[in-house]
Amino acid sequence: VTIVTEEGETTFGPGDLVTFPSGLSCTWKVAKAVKKHYTFKD
C-alpha cells in the first residue's frame, strides 16, 4: 500500500505498524487486497 499526502508518498506492507496523525488527508494506492485493523483514539 502506498499512502499519498501533500508531503509525498510512503509505502508499507505486511507486518508494518502505521500511525496517522489526527486530521491527516491522504489517498491510498492499494496494489493488492489488504486487511486493515484500526483504532481511533482521542
Secondary structure as GFF3:
##gff-version 3
##sequence-region A 1 42
A	DSSP	beta_strand	2	5	.	.	.	ID=ss1
A	DSSP	beta_strand	8	11	.	.	.	ID=ss2
A	DSSP	beta_strand	27	29	.	.	.	ID=ss3
###
